[in-house]
């Protein structure tokens, strides 16, 4: 029987997308006259977008640079090169090191002069391609926004001490900020980011990739303590985590940081593995970060679900966790051990050793009581085609007829034969 949760993880939502403003319906003459900018839009899949009803004036932009890009495009649909130039000039006045803005301005000026191609054979193809990619992902944020009232499956339960969580979509070069509202995520901001030159899913030192996984910010480093290369500051993260180490991954020095003083932004794939924001956006995101606490979830692509389906996904795992706890407390070891995967391994112990140890420990007990608090549940980013996996962390208070203990515990659960099972379990740091 097909696993409904595996299917749901691959789900492409059919709900109407809220593009929030009238998208472009550009004529072929406009596409020819402003090739660089509109090629970026075509790649982003917005040229044939359906009409939305929300006016441009009501859009909540991440920053004024992206606002200028979108407004410039909006004027171009009516052939308004002059007002488009005004928008780009406004962005460049505030951010003179914005290379994409200069490229677009050059295209617009050439179009105004009647030249069909602003960048011919003498242009640097790598530079043009990287700037086109930046235009594409920045504009995708507004032309291909997540559906209304949808939530990311990556964030299923937020522990009370997490005020905010950062969620990174590597495919869209975007980092989202979510506020914790009674354990539920509520999006409050999002920003363009640059990642590793060789993409994501870091495996080894020096591979120039950004890791995929669930991490937390370990510390904060101010501008005054860093070379200019890191810009406004840096937030190191705890890569590699315990799951990375289990998979044999290595490397270090993965930071979220700003840009040099002579640079506004970097292309989507430009770092040696770090996550890079503009200095202005780094300052904004800093308001949501608590060093040593704030989680950072880095995904290949954020999967959004309608709230009802998200609640169902969340509730299904909550039931599995409750059954695990109940079977442990019942001292029915056969039932308890069915919650552990055949691939279970922790501290070098496989399922057989783990089972023997648990049976021995519980043999002389007359009762067990387990209380769970401060629960967090994140869908762990994994390779496509692999069953969903969750990283679960909680405070555990254990009492039995001959022992009692408190600990912070971490588990990794995965869908196996149609149900959630534990792959890893140990104390969490």
C-alpha positions in Angstrom: 0.0 0.0 0.0 1.3 3.5 -0.9 2.4 5.6 2.1 0.2 8.7 2.2 2.8 10.7 4.0 5.4 10.0 1.3 2.9 11.2 -1.3 2.0 14.2 0.7 5.7 15.2 1.0 5.9 15.4 -2.8 2.6 17.2 -3.1 2.5 20.3 -5.4 -0.3 22.4 -4.1 -3.1 23.1 -6.5 -4.5 26.0 -4.5 -4.4 29.4 -6.2 -1.1 31.3 -5.7 -1.5 34.7 -4.2 0.8 36.8 -6.4 -0.5 39.9 -4.6 -0.4 42.2 -7.6 -1.1 42.4 -11.3 1.6 40.3 -13.0 3.3 41.1 -16.3 1.6 40.4 -19.6 4.4 41.6 -21.8 4.4 41.8 -25.6 7.1 40.2 -27.7 8.4 43.6 -28.6 9.1 44.4 -25.0 10.9 41.1 -24.5 13.2 41.9 -27.4 13.8 45.5 -26.3 14.9 44.7 -22.7 16.5 41.3 -23.1 18.4 40.9 -19.9 15.6 41.8 -17.5 12.8 40.0 -19.3 14.9 36.9 -19.9 15.2 36.7 -16.2 11.4 37.0 -15.8 10.7 34.4 -18.5 13.0 32.0 -16.6 11.2 32.8 -13.4 7.9 31.7 -15.1 6.1 35.0 -14.7 5.5 36.2 -18.2 2.2 34.2 -18.5 1.0 34.5 -15.0 -2.7 34.7 -14.4 -4.1 38.0 -13.3 -4.4 38.7 -9.5 -6.5 41.3 -7.9 -4.3 42.8 -5.1 -2.8 46.1 -6.2 0.9 46.7 -6.3 0.6 49.4 -3.6 -0.4 46.8 -1.0 2.6 44.5 -1.5 4.8 44.0 1.6 8.3 44.0 0.1 11.3 42.6 1.9 13.3 45.7 1.1 13.3 48.7 -1.2 15.6 47.1 -3.7 13.2 44.3 -4.5 10.4 46.9 -4.5 12.1 48.9 -7.2 12.7 45.7 -9.3 9.1 44.8 -9.2 7.8 48.3 -9.8 10.2 48.7 -12.8 8.7 45.5 -14.3 5.2 46.7 -13.7 5.9 49.9 -15.7 7.5 48.0 -18.5 4.4 46.0 -19.3 3.0 49.3 -20.7 6.3 50.2 -22.4 7.3 52.6 -19.7 11.1 52.6 -19.9 11.4 56.1 -18.4 9.6 55.3 -15.1 11.4 51.9 -15.0 14.7 53.8 -15.2 13.5 56.0 -12.4 12.8 53.0 -10.1 16.2 51.5 -10.8 18.0 54.8 -10.3 16.2 55.0 -6.9 17.6 51.6 -5.9 21.1 52.6 -7.1 21.1 55.9 -5.3 20.6 54.1 -2.0 22.8 51.1 -2.9 25.5 52.2 -5.4 27.3 48.8 -5.2 24.2 46.9 -6.5 25.6 45.2 -9.6 22.3 43.8 -10.8 20.8 47.2 -10.7 23.6 48.6 -12.9 23.1 45.7 -15.3 19.4 46.4 -15.6 20.0 50.1 -16.0 22.3 49.4 -18.9 19.7 47.2 -20.5 17.0 49.9 -20.1 19.3 52.6 -21.5 20.1 50.5 -24.5 16.4 49.8 -25.1 15.7 53.5 -24.8 18.3 54.1 -27.5 16.7 51.6 -29.8 19.3 48.9 -29.4 17.8 45.4 -29.2 20.8 43.8 -27.3 22.6 45.5 -24.5 25.1 42.7 -23.8 26.7 41.1 -26.9 29.6 38.7 -27.4 32.0 41.0 -25.4 30.0 40.7 -22.2 31.3 38.3 -19.5 28.8 35.3 -19.9 29.4 34.1 -16.3 28.7 37.5 -14.8 25.6 38.0 -16.9 24.3 34.5 -16.0 24.9 35.0 -12.3 23.1 38.4 -12.3 20.2 36.9 -14.3 19.9 34.2 -11.7 19.8 36.9 -9.0 17.0 38.7 -10.8 15.1 35.5 -11.3 15.1 34.4 -7.6 14.5 37.9 -6.3 11.4 38.3 -8.5 10.2 34.8 -8.0 9.6 35.8 -4.4 6.7 38.0 -5.5 5.5 36.3 -8.7 5.4 32.8 -7.2 4.6 33.3 -3.5 3.4 30.4 -1.3 -0.4 29.8 -1.3 -2.4 31.7 1.2 -2.8 30.1 4.7 -0.2 27.5 4.0 2.5 26.3 6.4 5.9 24.7 5.9 6.2 21.0 6.7 9.7 21.7 7.9 8.3 23.4 11.1 5.8 21.1 12.8 6.2 22.0 16.5 8.2 24.9 18.1 9.3 24.6 21.7 8.3 27.5 23.9 11.9 28.8 24.3 12.2 29.3 20.5 10.9 32.8 19.9 11.8 32.6 16.2 13.1 30.1 13.7 15.0 30.6 10.4 14.0 28.5 7.4 16.1 28.5 4.3 14.9 27.4 0.8 18.0 26.8 -1.2 16.1 26.4 -4.5 14.6 29.8 -4.2 17.6 31.5 -2.5 15.4 32.7 0.3 15.5 32.7 4.1 12.2 32.9 6.0 11.7 34.1 9.5 8.9 32.6 11.5 7.6 33.7 14.9 6.5 31.1 17.5 2.8 31.4 18.3 1.8 28.7 20.8 4.1 26.2 19.0 2.9 27.1 15.5 5.0 29.0 13.0 3.9 32.4 11.7 5.9 34.0 9.0 7.1 37.6 9.8 9.9 38.3 7.3 12.0 36.8 4.4 15.2 37.8 2.6 17.3 37.0 -0.5 20.4 34.9 0.3 23.4 33.6 -1.5 24.7 30.0 -0.9 27.6 27.8 -1.8 29.2 27.9 -5.3 28.6 24.2 -5.8 25.1 24.2 -4.4 23.8 22.6 -1.2 24.1 19.3 0.7 27.6 19.7 2.1 29.5 16.5 2.6 33.1 17.3 3.2 35.6 20.1 4.0 36.2 22.5 1.1 33.4 21.2 -1.2 32.0 24.8 -1.4 28.5 23.5 -0.6 26.0 24.7 2.0 24.7 22.0 4.4 21.2 20.7 4.4 19.8 20.0 7.9 18.5 21.3 11.2 21.0 23.4 13.1 21.1 26.3 15.6 23.0 29.5 15.8 25.9 29.1 18.3 27.1 32.6 18.7 27.2 36.2 17.4 30.2 38.0 15.9 30.1 41.7 15.4 31.6 43.7 12.5 34.3 45.0 14.8 35.7 41.5 15.3 35.7 40.4 11.7 37.5 41.2 8.4 35.5 43.4 6.0 34.7 40.3 3.9 32.0 39.3 6.4 30.3 42.7 6.4 27.8 43.6 9.1 28.5 40.5 11.2 28.2 36.7 11.4 26.2 34.0 13.1 28.0 30.6 13.2 25.9 27.5 13.1 26.6 24.0 14.6 27.5 22.1 11.4 28.2 19.2 11.5 25.4 18.0 13.8 25.0 14.5 15.2 23.2 13.3 12.1 25.9 14.7 9.8 28.5 12.9 11.8 26.5 9.7 11.6 26.6 10.0 7.8 30.3 10.7 7.8 30.1 14.4 6.8 32.7 16.8 7.9 33.8 20.4 7.5 33.4 23.5 9.7 33.0 27.3 9.6 29.5 27.5 8.2 28.2 31.0 9.0 25.3 33.3 8.2 27.0 36.6 7.4 26.9 39.9 5.5 28.8 41.2 2.5 32.0 43.3 2.1 31.6 47.1 2.2 32.1 47.4 -1.6 29.4 44.9 -2.4 25.6 45.1 -2.1 24.7 41.5 -2.8 26.2 38.4 -4.2 24.8 36.0 -6.8 22.7 33.0 -5.6 25.7 30.6 -5.8 28.8 32.5 -4.7 30.0 31.5 -1.2 32.3 28.8 0.0 29.4 27.2 1.8 28.1 30.0 4.1 24.7 31.7 3.9 25.2 35.4 2.8 22.8 38.3 3.1 23.1 42.0 2.2 24.3 44.0 5.2 21.0 45.7 5.4 19.1 42.4 5.5 21.7 40.9 8.0 20.9 43.8 10.3 17.2 43.2 10.0 17.5 39.4 10.6 19.7 40.0 13.7 16.6 41.3 15.5 15.1 37.8 15.4 18.2 35.8 16.4 19.1 34.6 19.9 22.6 33.1 19.9 22.7 29.6 21.4 19.0 29.1 20.8 17.6 30.1 17.4 17.1 27.1 15.1 18.2 27.2 11.5 16.5 24.7 9.1 18.2 24.5 5.7 16.2 22.7 3.0 16.6 21.9 -0.7 13.1 23.2 -1.2 10.5 24.3 1.3 7.3 22.2 1.0 4.1 24.2 1.8 0.8 22.5 2.8 -2.7 23.9 3.4 -3.2 24.5 7.1 -5.6 21.6 7.4 -3.1 19.1 5.8 -0.3 20.5 7.9 -2.3 19.9 11.0 -3.0 16.3 9.9 0.7 15.7 9.3 1.5 17.2 12.7 -1.2 15.2 14.5 -0.2 11.9 12.9 3.3 12.2 14.4 2.0 13.5 17.7 -0.1 10.2 18.0 3.0 8.1 17.2 5.1 9.9 19.9 2.2 9.4 22.4 2.0 5.7 21.6 5.8 5.3 22.1 5.5 7.0 25.5 2.4 4.9 26.5 4.0 1.6 25.5 7.2 2.5 27.5 5.1 3.3 30.6 3.1 0.1 30.2 6.3 -2.0 30.5 5.1 -4.0 27.5 8.6 -4.3 26.0 7.5 -6.1 22.8 5.1 -3.2 22.0 7.6 -0.6 23.0 10.4 -1.9 20.8 8.2 -2.0 17.7 8.7 1.8 17.7 12.4 1.4 16.8 13.6 0.9 13.2 15.5 -2.1 12.1 18.2 0.5 11.1 18.3 2.0 14.6 21.7 2.9 15.8 23.1 5.0 18.7 26.5 5.1 20.2 27.5 2.2 18.1 24.6 0.0 19.3 22.2 -1.4 16.8 18.6 -2.5 17.4 19.5 -5.9 18.9 21.9 -4.5 21.5 19.5 -1.7 22.3 16.6 -4.1 22.7 18.6 -6.4 25.0 19.7 -3.5 27.2 16.1 -2.1 27.5 14.7 -5.5 28.4 17.3 -5.9 31.1 16.8 -2.5 32.6 13.0 -2.8 32.7 12.8 -6.4 33.9 12.8 -5.4 37.6 10.5 -2.4 37.5 7.0 -2.2 38.8 6.1 1.1 37.1 7.5 3.7 34.7 6.3 7.3 34.3 7.6 9.6 31.5 6.7 13.3 31.2 7.6 15.2 28.0 7.9 19.0 27.8 9.4 21.7 25.5 8.8 19.6 22.4 10.1 20.7 19.0 9.6 18.8 15.8 11.3 19.6 12.5 11.0 17.7 9.2 14.6 16.9 8.5 15.9 17.8 5.0 16.8 14.6 3.1 17.5 13.4 -0.4 14.6 13.3 -2.8 12.8 10.0 -2.9 13.7 9.1 0.7 10.8 8.7 3.2 10.1 11.7 5.4 12.3 12.1 8.5 11.7 14.2 11.6 14.2 15.6 14.2 12.5 15.6 17.6 13.8 17.2 20.7 12.2 17.4 24.2 12.9 17.6 27.9 12.2 14.2 29.5 11.4 13.5 33.2 11.7 9.8 33.9 10.5 8.1 37.1 10.4 4.4 37.9 10.1 2.1 40.9 13.9 2.2 41.3 15.2 5.3 39.5 14.5 8.8 38.4 16.3 11.2 35.9 15.9 14.3 33.9 17.5 14.9 30.5 17.2 16.6 27.2 16.6 14.0 24.5 16.9 14.0 20.7 15.3 11.4 18.4 15.2 11.0 14.6 12.1 9.3 13.3 11.4 8.1 9.8 8.4 6.6 7.9 9.0 2.8 7.6 6.3 0.4 6.4 3.6 3.0 6.7 4.4 4.2 10.3 6.9 6.4 12.2 9.9 4.6 13.7 12.9 5.8 15.6 16.3 5.7 13.8 18.4 7.4 16.5 17.9 8.3 20.2 20.4 10.0 22.6 20.9 12.9 25.0 20.9 16.2 23.2 23.5 18.9 23.9 
